[in-house]
Each structure stands twice: as structure tokens, then as C-alpha cells.
Amino acid sequence: MVPLAALLLEEGHRVTGSDHTLYPPMSTTLERLGIPVATGFAADHVPPDTDVVVVGNAALRDNVEAAEAVRRGLPVLSLLQAVRDYLLPEKTSIVITGTHGKTTTSALTSWLLLDSGRDPGFLVGGEMQNLGRGYRRGAGPHFVLEGDEYNAAFFDRGAKFLHYEPKHLFVGNIEFDHADLYADLAAVLDAFRKVVALCRKTASSS
């Protein structure tokens, strides 16, 4: 959520948020960027002139801010939908997935593209030591995303990586994970089969 907020701020959007207790490096990043964050959740945390509300997958169906957005008729997006709608248009999506090594592989892929002068955008699930952050808008054609098979939001129980519509896909090792969503390894493998099929469809149509 914080990298998305930072990238939207860079594009000129006004961004606010709310959460429970925050810790470094996310809390210090938000302070540095000047993004106000309310503690806890309340309907009045949604500003009157809000255009879109983005809900994290930790928020439950009874989240009062999401309910307030629905009451006002505001668009409510998951993090993944927001990334797709705001960051991926006109981009070649490169999705890195698998049970282990996603962050490292995403960071390496992003750095290789950056160091070769291709000016990529990226959203990595950790801070890259040589850049001091794990996100970048980039003006080049590529956007690198770390994705997994966990759900997107309480209103979207599908796998995260399906939203990214990958044109290039790296799948690392696969193990049984996220037992709260998947009954067994076969169910996990089925989710990965879906993203592979989606990548083939996206690549063939481009």
C-alpha cells in the first residue's frame, strides 16, 4: 500500500490513509512523503472530496471506511485493481511469482532493466539497498511486479497475480502455502496454472 501511495503522489494525486500501528520503514516513508495517516478506522477518515478508496486485503467486510465509501457511491478498489488501473496502462507487465524468492528475483529483474537503460517501473515487496526503496514509476515500457496467489481483498477472493495481466511471467518454486485460502497443493497449482494461461493469452494478443 505504501509504495502505491508514493507512486500515486508522484503522479500528482492527493493521497491520505488510515491503519493501525505503523512501523519503519513504512512509517518513516510516509512521514518523508508527507502523506497523512489516521490511526484506526472511522467513516470521517474518508475526506469529503475523495474520488477513489483503495482497500487492503487485511481489511474485513465490516471495515467502516469501505462501508462509508460504498454508502457514498465511491469506487472501491483493491490494491491490485488500483495498480492495474493507475500504473499498468501502456506498460509491458513482468510478473515475478512463486512461493519463495519473489522479492529477490523482482529486485534483480528491476535492477537489470534499470542498469541497462530501459527505465522500468517496478513494485517490489521490499527495499532495494542500492536504491533505498522498492518502487519506481519509470518512463520505459516495462513494469516489474512481485505477485502471489493470495487474495486481493474481502470483495475479491481471486489470486493477486491475475490482476496484473502479465505479458512476461517468471514462476519460481511452488509449495503448499496460504492454507487459509487453499485446501491443498493441487489448489495452489491450479492458481498458478490460471496465471500461466493468462500470460499466454495476454502475450498472444499483444
Backbone as ProteinMPNN parsed JSONL, in Angstrom:
{"seq_chain_A": "MVPLAALLLEEGHRVTGSDHTLYPPMSTTLERLGIPVATGFAADHVPPDTDVVVVGNAALRDNVEAAEAVRRGLPVLSLLQAVRDYLLPEKTSIVITGTHGKTTTSALTSWLLLDSGRDPGFLVGGEMQNLGRGYRRGAGPHFVLEGDEYNAAFFDRGAKFLHYEPKHLFVGNIEFDHADLYADLAAVLDAFRKVVALCRKTASSS", "coords_chain_A": {"N_chain_A": [[0.815, -1.204, 0.0], [1.915, 1.286, 0.786], [4.047, 1.782, -1.139], [2.373, 2.039, -3.443], [0.862, 4.3, -2.7], [2.942, 6.181, -2.635], [3.73, 6.242, -5.346], [1.385, 7.138, -6.585], [1.213, 9.65, -5.422], [3.48, 10.844, -6.565], [2.527, 11.122, -9.113], [0.844, 13.192, -8.889], [-1.538, 12.92, -7.518], [-3.66, 13.459, -4.665], [-3.159, 11.95, -1.617], [-4.354, 10.129, 1.118], [-4.563, 8.176, 4.156], [-5.306, 5.374, 6.357], [-4.649, 3.301, 9.191], [-3.757, 0.654, 11.478], [-1.248, 0.53, 14.023], [1.791, 1.719, 12.687], [5.048, 0.865, 11.417], [8.618, 1.442, 11.018], [10.131, 0.427, 7.878], [7.971, 1.674, 6.663], [6.416, 3.586, 8.065], [8.219, 5.722, 8.377], [8.71, 6.299, 5.709], [6.213, 7.254, 4.856], [6.031, 9.536, 6.465], [8.2, 11.02, 5.443], [7.285, 11.486, 2.862], [5.149, 13.052, 3.369], [2.529, 12.117, 3.573], [-0.542, 12.014, 5.039], [-1.659, 9.946, 7.71], [-4.243, 8.424, 9.362], [-4.906, 7.055, 12.612], [-6.311, 3.943, 13.278], [-9.741, 3.159, 12.272], [-12.37, 4.984, 10.811], [-15.432, 6.451, 9.718], [-15.25, 9.161, 9.11], [-12.662, 9.445, 8.31], [-12.51, 9.276, 5.627], [-12.063, 11.597, 3.269], [-14.199, 14.392, 2.314], [-14.0, 15.06, -0.423], [-13.117, 12.804, -1.732], [-12.131, 10.676, -4.406], [-11.594, 7.976, -5.025], [-11.452, 4.951, -3.178], [-9.058, 2.842, -1.854], [-8.681, -0.409, -0.797], [-6.999, -2.464, 1.459], [-5.944, -5.953, 1.659], [-6.089, -6.829, 4.221], [-8.209, -5.642, 5.41], [-11.497, -6.167, 6.6], [-14.867, -7.233, 5.735], [-16.552, -5.677, 7.278], [-15.279, -3.27, 7.561], [-15.3, 0.083, 8.411], [-14.614, 2.289, 6.868], [-14.53, 1.385, 4.234], [-17.215, 0.695, 4.059], [-18.336, 3.229, 4.297], [-17.429, 4.409, 1.951], [-18.836, 2.891, 0.066], [-21.425, 3.627, 0.79], [-21.427, 6.288, -0.044], [-21.261, 5.921, -2.713], [-18.779, 5.741, -3.925], [-16.013, 4.621, -5.955], [-14.583, 1.528, -5.033], [-11.591, 0.005, -4.722], [-9.377, -2.807, -4.867], [-5.943, -3.157, -3.795], [-4.582, -4.352, -5.92], [-6.26, -3.927, -8.125], [-6.071, -1.153, -8.241], [-3.346, -0.806, -8.84], [-3.301, -2.005, -11.384], [-5.081, -0.294, -12.779], [-4.0, 2.298, -12.516], [-1.205, 2.214, -12.836], [-0.394, 0.362, -14.794], [-1.451, 0.746, -17.446], [-0.57, 0.93, -20.885], [1.832, -0.307, -20.4], [4.321, -2.936, -20.39], [3.774, -5.705, -18.645], [5.649, -7.382, -16.271], [5.678, -10.124, -14.37], [6.675, -11.516, -11.336], [6.672, -14.503, -9.652], [5.892, -17.262, -7.391], [6.606, -19.483, -4.607], [8.819, -18.926, -2.932], [11.48, -16.481, -2.888], [10.534, -14.372, -4.416], [10.756, -11.576, -3.91], [13.542, -11.097, -4.033], [14.106, -11.944, -6.681], [12.434, -10.222, -8.117], [13.595, -7.764, -7.468], [16.16, -8.084, -8.589], [15.52, -8.388, -11.316], [14.33, -5.908, -11.811], [16.523, -4.22, -11.343], [18.332, -5.06, -13.335], [16.979, -4.243, -15.66], [16.893, -1.502, -15.153], [19.608, -0.796, -14.949], [20.421, -1.336, -17.494], [19.475, 0.736, -18.918], [16.752, 0.904, -19.511], [14.79, 2.122, -18.086], [12.69, 1.149, -16.178], [9.449, 0.727, -14.572], [8.623, -0.364, -11.272], [7.389, -2.531, -8.66], [8.234, -3.769, -5.809], [8.355, -6.134, -3.153], [9.91, -5.186, -0.968], [12.654, -3.179, 0.301], [15.078, -2.053, -1.93], [18.495, -2.175, -1.525], [20.4, -0.69, -2.938], [18.932, 1.358, -4.009], [17.339, 2.358, -2.044], [14.632, 2.095, -1.839], [11.658, 0.268, -2.876], [10.147, 0.723, -5.138], [9.15, 2.312, -8.208], [8.242, 4.613, -10.704], [8.996, 4.985, -13.451], [9.752, 5.639, -16.896], [10.004, 4.004, -19.013], [9.007, 1.147, -21.094], [8.497, -1.141, -19.543], [7.125, -2.784, -16.652], [7.781, -4.079, -13.567], [6.508, -6.495, -11.378], [5.988, -7.88, -8.211], [4.223, -10.721, -7.517], [1.638, -12.804, -6.071], [-0.303, -15.705, -5.047], [-2.201, -15.08, -3.178], [-5.293, -13.696, -1.833], [-6.982, -10.736, -3.147], [-8.691, -8.817, -1.905], [-11.397, -8.367, 0.511], [-13.639, -8.361, -1.047], [-12.802, -9.501, -3.322], [-11.741, -12.458, -3.93], [-9.983, -13.726, -5.55], [-6.76, -14.736, -6.897], [-3.926, -12.609, -6.412], [-2.012, -12.173, -8.498], [-3.4, -12.451, -10.866], [-4.598, -10.076, -11.533], [-2.656, -8.553, -12.676], [-2.233, -9.064, -15.312], [-0.053, -10.392, -16.865], [2.495, -10.003, -19.319], [4.951, -11.044, -19.473], [6.164, -13.692, -17.532], [7.565, -14.981, -14.6], [7.933, -17.933, -12.903], [8.782, -19.218, -9.91], [9.836, -21.679, -7.492], [7.204, -23.817, -6.285], [5.205, -24.353, -3.508], [3.019, -25.782, -1.005], [1.019, -23.337, 0.343], [-0.511, -20.588, 2.15], [-2.739, -21.681, 3.652], [-5.144, -20.867, 4.636], [-6.654, -20.158, 2.504], [-6.328, -22.044, 0.474], [-7.0, -25.439, -0.09], [-5.222, -27.542, -0.508], [-2.093, -28.625, -2.042], [-2.719, -29.081, -4.707], [-4.754, -27.243, -5.233], [-3.339, -24.853, -5.007], [-1.55, -25.152, -7.13], [-3.376, -25.044, -9.211], [-4.104, -22.357, -9.192], [-1.728, -21.213, -10.068], [-1.615, -22.327, -12.616], [-3.672, -20.914, -13.798], [-2.629, -18.292, -13.938], [-0.486, -18.707, -15.642], [-1.851, -19.483, -17.976], [-3.206, -17.102, -18.411], [-1.078, -15.373, -18.929], [-0.143, -16.455, -21.352], [-2.356, -15.864, -22.97], [-2.424, -13.059, -22.804], [0.094, -12.369, -23.846], [-0.096, -13.381, -26.459], [-2.018, -11.741, -27.532], [-0.887, -9.288, -27.697]], "CA_chain_A": [[0.0, 0.0, 0.0], [2.752, 2.486, 0.861], [4.617, 2.079, -2.457], [1.32, 2.551, -4.329], [0.586, 5.676, -2.279], [4.07, 7.019, -3.058], [3.698, 6.397, -6.795], [0.244, 7.993, -6.915], [1.594, 11.005, -5.024], [4.404, 11.334, -7.585], [1.754, 11.447, -10.311], [0.044, 14.385, -8.639], [-2.76, 12.652, -6.769], [-3.638, 13.69, -3.225], [-3.314, 10.63, -1.002], [-4.422, 10.004, 2.569], [-4.769, 6.783, 4.514], [-5.506, 5.029, 7.766], [-4.194, 1.952, 9.512], [-3.392, 0.502, 12.881], [0.11, 0.991, 14.278], [2.753, 1.575, 11.59], [6.434, 0.719, 11.848], [9.609, 1.659, 9.948], [10.4, 1.652, 7.122], [6.778, 2.259, 6.043], [6.009, 4.796, 8.782], [9.155, 6.805, 8.063], [8.496, 6.654, 4.306], [5.015, 8.092, 4.802], [6.389, 10.836, 7.052], [9.062, 11.725, 4.496], [6.486, 11.898, 1.714], [4.103, 13.978, 3.799], [1.213, 11.51, 3.392], [-1.175, 11.894, 6.359], [-2.249, 8.647, 8.024], [-5.017, 8.397, 10.602], [-4.78, 5.814, 13.378], [-7.61, 3.303, 13.399], [-10.649, 3.322, 11.146], [-13.596, 5.725, 11.098], [-16.055, 6.945, 8.486], [-14.807, 10.523, 8.775], [-11.314, 9.419, 7.744], [-12.657, 9.371, 4.173], [-12.308, 13.02, 3.026], [-15.414, 14.676, 1.535], [-13.747, 15.155, -1.858], [-12.451, 11.578, -2.175], [-12.545, 10.124, -5.7], [-11.46, 6.521, -5.024], [-10.957, 4.345, -1.94], [-8.317, 1.605, -2.091], [-8.799, -1.213, 0.42], [-6.015, -3.528, 1.572], [-6.56, -7.265, 1.862], [-6.253, -7.094, 5.653], [-9.487, -5.066, 5.823], [-12.609, -7.112, 6.536], [-16.095, -6.731, 5.121], [-17.19, -4.692, 8.148], [-14.447, -2.07, 7.681], [-16.227, 1.221, 8.367], [-14.25, 3.21, 5.788], [-15.024, 0.777, 2.998], [-18.676, 0.832, 4.088], [-18.637, 4.638, 4.037], [-17.21, 4.633, 0.524], [-19.975, 2.285, -0.632], [-22.597, 4.468, 1.08], [-21.329, 7.49, -0.873], [-21.205, 5.568, -4.121], [-17.415, 5.909, -4.427], [-15.36, 3.388, -6.395], [-13.758, 0.854, -4.028], [-10.67, -0.863, -5.446], [-8.313, -3.486, -4.133], [-4.611, -2.685, -4.154], [-4.217, -4.884, -7.231], [-7.044, -3.204, -9.126], [-5.512, 0.19, -8.346], [-2.089, -0.932, -9.581], [-3.638, -2.263, -12.786], [-5.756, 0.846, -13.409], [-3.228, 3.54, -12.472], [0.216, 2.057, -13.136], [-0.061, -0.577, -15.863], [-1.828, 1.085, -18.82], [0.517, 1.186, -21.845], [3.069, -0.92, -19.921], [4.534, -4.37, -20.518], [3.784, -6.209, -17.277], [6.534, -8.513, -15.977], [5.249, -10.574, -13.045], [7.559, -12.489, -10.685], [5.883, -15.211, -8.654], [6.457, -18.478, -6.805], [6.463, -19.484, -3.152], [9.982, -18.295, -2.3], [12.416, -15.771, -3.755], [9.878, -13.367, -5.271], [11.304, -10.235, -3.699], [14.91, -11.069, -4.566], [14.068, -12.037, -8.138], [11.832, -8.972, -8.612], [14.603, -6.701, -7.331], [17.213, -8.32, -9.58], [14.96, -8.095, -12.636], [14.166, -4.452, -11.895], [17.841, -3.596, -11.448], [18.886, -5.36, -14.653], [16.327, -3.35, -16.624], [17.291, -0.129, -14.855], [21.03, -0.612, -15.25], [20.603, -1.42, -18.952], [18.954, 1.96, -19.518], [15.375, 0.75, -20.003], [13.932, 2.987, -17.264], [11.459, 0.42, -15.84], [8.722, 0.9, -13.331], [8.577, -1.624, -10.517], [6.776, -2.593, -7.335], [8.901, -4.904, -5.182], [7.898, -6.269, -1.78], [10.973, -4.885, -0.015], [13.502, -2.058, -0.105], [16.329, -2.406, -2.611], [19.53, -1.446, -0.795], [21.121, 0.268, -3.774], [18.044, 2.469, -4.363], [16.703, 2.881, -0.837], [13.194, 1.876, -1.882], [11.309, -0.859, -3.723], [9.143, 1.133, -6.108], [9.587, 3.326, -9.162], [7.261, 4.771, -11.785], [9.694, 4.669, -14.692], [9.186, 6.131, -18.157], [10.18, 2.975, -20.031], [7.822, 0.333, -21.397], [8.34, -2.311, -18.681], [6.781, -2.612, -15.238], [8.038, -5.338, -12.859], [5.632, -6.636, -10.228], [6.032, -9.098, -7.396], [2.843, -11.173, -7.351], [1.445, -14.13, -5.476], [-1.621, -16.303, -5.226], [-3.119, -14.73, -2.089], [-6.45, -12.944, -2.326], [-6.771, -9.311, -3.35], [-9.466, -8.038, -0.936], [-12.548, -9.128, 1.0], [-14.623, -8.437, -2.12], [-12.151, -10.129, -4.465], [-11.001, -13.571, -3.334], [-9.095, -14.307, -6.539], [-5.317, -14.566, -6.684], [-3.421, -11.275, -6.735], [-1.265, -12.013, -9.743], [-4.294, -12.445, -12.018], [-4.928, -8.692, -11.858], [-1.536, -7.861, -13.312], [-2.283, -9.35, -16.746], [1.36, -10.435, -17.254], [2.958, -10.327, -20.669], [6.085, -11.908, -19.178], [5.896, -14.305, -16.234], [8.57, -15.863, -14.011], [7.387, -18.742, -11.821], [9.806, -19.929, -9.162], [9.365, -22.934, -6.898], [5.832, -23.771, -5.77], [4.921, -25.23, -2.383], [1.725, -25.526, -0.381], [1.077, -22.106, 1.134], [-1.797, -19.901, 2.332], [-3.706, -22.735, 3.985], [-6.443, -20.269, 4.932], [-7.376, -19.983, 1.241], [-6.185, -23.204, -0.409], [-7.182, -26.687, 0.657], [-4.082, -28.444, -0.664], [-1.147, -28.212, -3.067], [-3.394, -29.108, -6.01], [-5.475, -25.981, -5.386], [-2.318, -23.841, -5.258], [-1.076, -25.359, -8.505], [-4.423, -24.591, -10.121], [-3.988, -20.898, -9.269], [-0.576, -20.913, -10.932], [-1.998, -22.665, -13.987], [-4.507, -19.816, -14.3], [-1.813, -17.139, -14.312], [0.265, -19.096, -16.839], [-2.782, -19.392, -19.104], [-3.477, -15.678, -18.641], [0.111, -14.819, -19.566], [-0.148, -16.889, -22.753], [-3.401, -15.121, -23.649], [-2.013, -11.654, -22.877], [1.233, -12.266, -24.745], [-0.511, -13.656, -27.831], [-2.885, -10.665, -28.018], [-0.145, -8.022, -27.73]], "C_chain_A": [[0.854, 1.262, 0.0], [3.445, 2.771, -0.475], [3.582, 2.6, -3.453], [0.999, 3.994, -3.986], [1.686, 6.612, -2.756], [4.031, 7.274, -4.562], [2.529, 7.275, -7.236], [0.529, 9.447, -6.546], [2.523, 11.623, -6.062], [3.67, 11.749, -8.858], [0.824, 12.633, -10.101], [-1.267, 14.154, -7.923], [-2.581, 13.059, -5.306], [-3.992, 12.381, -2.544], [-3.38, 10.776, 0.511], [-4.658, 8.532, 2.889], [-5.057, 6.601, 5.978], [-5.081, 3.587, 7.975], [-4.074, 1.851, 11.024], [-1.937, 0.961, 13.022], [1.022, 0.713, 13.089], [4.169, 1.532, 12.146], [7.365, 1.055, 10.685], [9.835, 0.354, 9.181], [9.152, 2.32, 6.539], [6.368, 3.555, 6.733], [6.922, 5.972, 8.445], [9.036, 7.242, 6.599], [7.29, 7.578, 4.171], [5.287, 9.486, 5.369], [7.224, 11.653, 6.079], [8.278, 12.259, 3.303], [5.394, 12.899, 2.082], [2.699, 13.451, 3.571], [0.573, 11.334, 4.766], [-1.855, 10.546, 6.538], [-2.958, 8.737, 9.367], [-4.828, 7.051, 11.289], [-6.156, 5.218, 13.611], [-8.492, 3.609, 12.201], [-11.928, 4.016, 11.597], [-14.128, 6.296, 9.795], [-15.54, 8.322, 8.103], [-13.335, 10.586, 8.361], [-11.34, 9.486, 6.216], [-12.997, 10.818, 3.849], [-13.532, 13.251, 2.148], [-15.197, 14.665, 0.027], [-13.003, 13.934, -2.413], [-13.014, 11.099, -3.511], [-12.58, 8.602, -5.692], [-10.964, 6.08, -3.655], [-10.295, 3.014, -2.297], [-8.248, 0.836, -0.77], [-7.765, -2.334, 0.396], [-6.672, -4.86, 1.88], [-6.65, -7.653, 3.336], [-7.585, -6.548, 6.169], [-10.599, -6.096, 5.633], [-13.858, -6.437, 5.977], [-16.763, -5.65, 5.96], [-16.331, -3.439, 8.359], [-15.301, -0.829, 7.459], [-15.891, 2.201, 7.237], [-14.674, 2.677, 4.436], [-16.539, 0.913, 2.918], [-19.095, 2.268, 3.788], [-18.464, 4.965, 2.562], [-18.368, 4.076, -0.297], [-21.224, 3.136, -0.433], [-22.611, 5.708, 0.203], [-21.322, 7.187, -2.363], [-19.836, 5.768, -4.742], [-16.874, 4.579, -4.952], [-14.484, 2.831, -5.268], [-12.913, -0.187, -4.76], [-9.791, -1.629, -4.463], [-6.983, -2.867, -4.544], [-4.261, -3.114, -5.579], [-4.965, -4.197, -8.352], [-6.492, -1.792, -9.328], [-4.193, 0.188, -9.111], [-2.378, -1.11, -11.067], [-4.183, -0.999, -13.47], [-4.875, 2.082, -13.51], [-1.789, 3.398, -12.959], [0.51, 1.242, -14.389], [-0.533, -0.203, -17.271], [-0.614, 1.464, -19.673], [1.848, 0.574, -21.405], [3.115, -2.413, -20.268], [4.734, -4.931, -19.116], [4.669, -7.449, -17.162], [6.244, -8.947, -14.539], [6.177, -11.691, -12.557], [6.763, -13.182, -9.585], [6.555, -16.526, -8.266], [6.352, -18.389, -5.296], [7.604, -18.739, -2.457], [10.794, -17.526, -3.337], [11.815, -14.693, -4.629], [10.519, -11.994, -5.137], [12.7, -10.111, -4.293], [14.903, -11.066, -6.091], [13.463, -10.783, -8.755], [12.845, -7.832, -8.561], [15.707, -6.861, -8.376], [16.73, -7.983, -10.992], [14.82, -6.587, -12.839], [15.517, -3.772, -12.096], [18.481, -3.861, -12.805], [18.282, -4.451, -15.728], [16.761, -1.904, -16.412], [18.735, 0.136, -15.268], [21.311, -0.691, -16.745], [19.957, -0.25, -19.682], [17.518, 1.882, -19.995], [14.34, 1.469, -19.148], [12.624, 2.308, -16.856], [10.724, 1.026, -14.651], [8.778, -0.422, -12.58], [7.923, -1.431, -9.166], [7.26, -3.892, -6.704], [8.507, -4.941, -3.709], [8.978, -6.079, -0.735], [11.786, -3.713, -0.53], [14.779, -2.573, -0.76], [17.445, -1.548, -2.015], [20.231, -0.401, -1.654], [20.263, 1.464, -4.171], [17.353, 3.089, -3.152], [15.195, 2.764, -0.837], [12.908, 0.738, -2.854], [10.259, -0.526, -4.754], [9.695, 2.248, -6.99], [8.554, 3.414, -10.273], [7.877, 4.405, -13.127], [8.976, 5.192, -15.924], [9.298, 5.112, -19.272], [8.953, 2.096, -20.172], [7.542, -0.794, -20.414], [7.945, -1.922, -17.256], [6.886, -3.977, -14.573], [7.2, -5.377, -11.582], [5.891, -7.952, -9.511], [4.588, -9.51, -7.139], [2.767, -12.529, -6.691], [-0.005, -14.546, -5.607], [-2.591, -15.983, -4.098], [-4.249, -13.863, -2.619], [-6.186, -11.444, -2.357], [-7.465, -8.461, -2.288], [-10.665, -8.861, -0.491], [-13.62, -9.276, -0.078], [-14.046, -9.076, -3.383], [-11.241, -11.233, -3.948], [-10.069, -14.256, -4.331], [-7.638, -13.994, -6.258], [-4.849, -13.192, -7.161], [-2.842, -11.186, -8.139], [-2.157, -12.024, -10.987], [-4.655, -11.029, -12.457], [-3.85, -8.022, -12.711], [-1.416, -8.145, -14.81], [-0.865, -9.445, -17.339], [1.565, -10.739, -18.739], [4.231, -11.171, -20.594], [5.887, -12.419, -17.756], [7.058, -15.189, -15.826], [7.912, -16.606, -12.862], [8.529, -19.503, -11.171], [9.243, -21.219, -8.59], [7.971, -22.753, -6.293], [5.682, -24.812, -4.667], [3.526, -24.923, -1.858], [1.854, -24.338, 0.556], [-0.339, -21.539, 1.241], [-2.918, -20.904, 2.597], [-5.076, -22.177, 4.352], [-7.291, -20.085, 3.68], [-7.384, -21.236, 0.375], [-6.214, -24.493, 0.405], [-5.955, -27.578, 0.614], [-3.179, -27.913, -1.775], [-1.803, -28.169, -4.448], [-4.138, -27.8, -6.265], [-4.504, -24.838, -5.659], [-1.824, -23.941, -6.694], [-2.108, -24.879, -9.522], [-4.388, -23.072, -10.282], [-2.831, -20.498, -10.179], [-0.868, -21.268, -12.39], [-2.826, -21.53, -14.606], [-3.652, -18.624, -14.721], [-0.939, -17.459, -15.519], [-0.616, -18.994, -18.079], [-3.083, -17.933, -19.448], [-2.297, -15.017, -19.333], [0.165, -15.196, -21.041], [-1.177, -16.094, -23.553], [-2.999, -13.672, -23.851], [-0.893, -11.476, -23.874], [0.826, -12.455, -26.209], [-1.369, -12.548, -28.414], [-2.145, -9.347, -28.166], [0.62, -7.869, -29.058]], "O_chain_A": [[0.544, 2.213, -0.717], [3.433, 3.921, -0.914], [3.879, 3.509, -4.228], [0.876, 4.829, -4.882], [1.403, 7.713, -3.229], [4.271, 8.397, -5.007], [2.671, 8.072, -8.164], [0.136, 10.366, -7.265], [2.375, 12.796, -6.404], [4.133, 12.621, -9.593], [0.104, 13.036, -11.015], [-2.039, 15.094, -7.735], [-1.472, 13.006, -4.775], [-5.014, 11.77, -2.859], [-2.557, 11.467, 1.112], [-4.923, 7.733, 1.991], [-5.054, 7.56, 6.749], [-5.144, 2.763, 7.063], [-4.265, 2.828, 11.749], [-1.459, 1.727, 12.185], [1.027, -0.393, 12.548], [4.452, 2.089, 13.206], [6.974, 0.972, 9.52], [9.741, -0.723, 9.771], [9.247, 3.412, 5.979], [6.011, 4.524, 6.063], [6.449, 7.091, 8.251], [9.237, 8.414, 6.283], [7.346, 8.574, 3.449], [4.829, 10.489, 4.821], [6.984, 12.848, 5.906], [8.564, 13.343, 2.794], [4.788, 13.517, 1.206], [1.767, 14.235, 3.393], [1.093, 10.577, 5.586], [-2.539, 10.059, 5.638], [-2.351, 9.082, 10.381], [-4.617, 6.032, 10.631], [-7.063, 5.902, 14.084], [-8.054, 4.236, 11.237], [-12.498, 3.679, 12.635], [-13.362, 6.588, 8.877], [-15.405, 8.629, 6.919], [-12.817, 11.67, 8.091], [-10.31, 9.725, 5.586], [-14.117, 11.248, 4.124], [-13.87, 12.401, 1.324], [-16.101, 14.304, -0.726], [-12.337, 14.026, -3.445], [-14.227, 11.115, -3.722], [-13.478, 7.995, -6.275], [-10.145, 6.763, -3.04], [-10.896, 2.168, -2.959], [-7.809, 1.372, 0.247], [-7.671, -3.07, -0.586], [-7.824, -4.902, 2.313], [-7.223, -8.691, 3.667], [-8.042, -6.943, 7.241], [-10.635, -6.806, 4.628], [-13.889, -5.223, 5.776], [-17.465, -4.795, 5.421], [-16.624, -2.633, 9.243], [-15.956, -0.706, 6.424], [-16.781, 2.867, 6.709], [-15.131, 3.437, 3.583], [-17.089, 1.208, 1.857], [-20.093, 2.498, 3.105], [-19.258, 5.71, 1.988], [-18.827, 4.714, -1.245], [-21.994, 3.345, -1.371], [-23.672, 6.141, -0.247], [-21.373, 8.102, -3.184], [-19.729, 5.948, -5.956], [-17.243, 3.52, -4.444], [-13.737, 3.572, -4.63], [-13.441, -1.134, -5.343], [-9.503, -1.151, -3.366], [-6.913, -2.136, -5.532], [-3.709, -2.329, -6.35], [-4.396, -3.912, -9.406], [-6.45, -1.293, -10.453], [-3.947, 1.07, -9.933], [-1.772, -0.445, -11.908], [-3.797, -0.676, -14.594], [-4.98, 2.838, -14.476], [-1.209, 4.368, -13.448], [1.569, 1.416, -14.993], [-0.044, -0.798, -18.231], [0.253, 2.22, -19.238], [2.89, 0.898, -21.976], [2.079, -3.061, -20.419], [5.749, -4.661, -18.474], [4.465, -8.438, -17.865], [6.537, -8.21, -13.598], [6.427, -12.669, -13.261], [6.238, -12.524, -8.688], [7.639, -16.856, -8.748], [6.041, -17.326, -4.76], [7.372, -18.004, -1.497], [10.798, -17.875, -4.518], [12.498, -14.148, -5.496], [10.792, -11.329, -6.136], [13.005, -9.133, -4.975], [15.61, -10.278, -6.718], [13.924, -10.325, -9.8], [12.943, -7.035, -9.494], [16.137, -5.878, -8.979], [17.456, -7.363, -11.769], [15.149, -6.058, -13.9], [15.646, -2.862, -12.915], [19.112, -2.967, -13.369], [18.995, -3.953, -16.599], [16.972, -1.167, -17.375], [19.041, 1.169, -15.864], [22.324, -0.173, -17.214], [19.894, -0.235, -20.912], [17.096, 2.708, -20.805], [13.147, 1.43, -19.45], [11.549, 2.83, -17.153], [11.306, 1.743, -13.837], [8.959, -1.478, -13.185], [7.902, -0.335, -8.606], [6.765, -4.973, -7.02], [8.343, -3.892, -3.086], [8.959, -6.754, 0.294], [11.622, -3.299, -1.678], [15.472, -3.427, -0.207], [17.343, -0.321, -2.006], [20.615, 0.657, -1.154], [20.793, 2.48, -4.621], [16.844, 4.207, -3.224], [14.537, 3.279, 0.067], [13.801, 0.292, -3.573], [9.542, -1.418, -5.207], [10.571, 3.013, -6.589], [8.048, 2.391, -10.732], [7.319, 3.589, -13.86], [7.747, 5.191, -15.988], [8.755, 5.316, -20.357], [7.969, 2.274, -19.454], [6.449, -1.361, -20.44], [8.364, -0.891, -16.731], [6.185, -4.917, -14.947], [7.183, -4.421, -10.806], [5.999, -9.005, -10.139], [3.81, -8.725, -6.597], [3.716, -13.312, -6.744], [-0.825, -13.841, -6.195], [-3.686, -16.542, -4.05], [-4.168, -13.352, -3.736], [-5.286, -10.945, -1.683], [-6.889, -7.482, -1.815], [-10.927, -9.929, -1.044], [-14.422, -10.209, -0.031], [-14.734, -9.177, -4.399], [-10.098, -10.974, -3.571], [-9.434, -15.256, -3.998], [-7.322, -13.098, -5.476], [-5.316, -12.681, -8.179], [-3.136, -10.251, -8.883], [-1.702, -11.637, -12.063], [-4.982, -10.805, -13.623], [-4.119, -7.031, -13.39], [-0.593, -7.538, -15.495], [-0.516, -8.662, -18.222], [0.905, -11.6, -19.321], [4.552, -11.914, -21.521], [5.484, -11.661, -16.874], [7.495, -16.045, -16.596], [7.387, -15.981, -11.941], [9.171, -20.337, -11.81], [8.293, -21.786, -9.13], [7.615, -21.663, -5.847], [5.988, -25.989, -4.857], [2.926, -23.914, -2.23], [2.696, -24.332, 1.454], [-1.244, -21.955, 0.518], [-3.906, -20.966, 1.866], [-6.06, -22.915, 4.38], [-8.501, -19.88, 3.772], [-8.333, -21.469, -0.374], [-5.553, -24.62, 1.436], [-5.668, -28.291, 1.575], [-3.466, -26.877, -2.375], [-1.472, -27.31, -5.265], [-4.151, -27.303, -7.392], [-4.805, -23.947, -6.453], [-1.697, -22.932, -7.388], [-1.744, -24.363, -10.579], [-4.614, -22.556, -11.376], [-2.946, -19.557, -10.965], [-0.411, -20.575, -13.298], [-2.692, -21.229, -15.792], [-3.921, -18.008, -15.752], [-0.675, -16.578, -16.337], [-0.184, -18.481, -19.112], [-3.201, -17.572, -20.619], [-2.485, -14.19, -20.225], [0.482, -14.36, -21.887], [-0.908, -15.694, -24.686], [-3.2, -13.11, -24.927], [-0.914, -10.536, -24.669], [1.341, -11.771, -27.093], [-1.458, -12.406, -29.633], [-2.698, -8.385, -28.699], [1.301, -6.864, -29.266]]}, "name": "protein", "num_of_chains": 1, "seq": "MVPLAALLLEEGHRVTGSDHTLYPPMSTTLERLGIPVATGFAADHVPPDTDVVVVGNAALRDNVEAAEAVRRGLPVLSLLQAVRDYLLPEKTSIVITGTHGKTTTSALTSWLLLDSGRDPGFLVGGEMQNLGRGYRRGAGPHFVLEGDEYNAAFFDRGAKFLHYEPKHLFVGNIEFDHADLYADLAAVLDAFRKVVALCRKTASSS"}
